[in-house]
Amino acid sequence: MSELNATSAALLGLLQEGPKTGGQLVAAATERFGGFFSVTRSQVYRELPVMTDAGLLRLGKRGPRSSQQYVITAAGKRAFKSWLNTEPGPDNVRSPLILRLVHAGLLTPKQRANLVNSAREQYAEKLSESKSAAKAADDPYEKAAADFTVAYNRAIIKLIDAIPE
């Protein structure tokens, strides 16, 4: 692997804490990064064998129901540190909601209302969760990311509320 992609880097970062199965990585990524960086189950299971083949990970203990732990190697730690020290490049927002809103003119008024109301409920819940996470964050970098998630959820709610009914 010549250059880490963001998903691989996210997984290597989580594995710094110790061995994890693919399922544990998905859950940890959702909990830790869910407010600002999505990692899907398919992405995790696609990246793990690639990183193992590249020598960044090694297989650990077998768990229940044939789950497989992954352990970061010294090469994986070096690759992650190197990734941390590179320029991040531009952020790309991938919002399924905003993509739907751009095309909402193709929906009936009732379908648009359902989309907007459902999104409002979803983001109100996310805002509540992100406020709790921000309040609980001890590390200043983790707190900054949690505060960003709060602001992001507020911005989405503001966008939703600006849509005429």
Sequence and secondary structure as in RCSB ss.txt:
>XXXX:A:sequence
MSELNATSAALLGLLQEGPKTGGQLVAAATERFGGFFSVTRSQVYRELPVMTDAGLLRLGKRGPRSSQQYVITAA
GKRAFKSWLNTEPGPDNVRSPLILRLVHAGLLTPKQRANLVNSAREQYAEKLSESKSAAKAADDPYEKAAADFTV
AYNRAIIKLIDAIPE
>XXXX:A:secstr
  S  HHHHHHHHHHTTS EEHHHHHHHHHHHHTTT    HHHHHHHHHHHHHTTSEEEEEE GGG EEEEE HH
HHHHHHHHHTS         HHHHHHHTGGGS HHHHHHHHHHHHHHHHHHHHHHHHHHHH  SHHHHHHHHHHH
HHHHHHHHHHHTS  
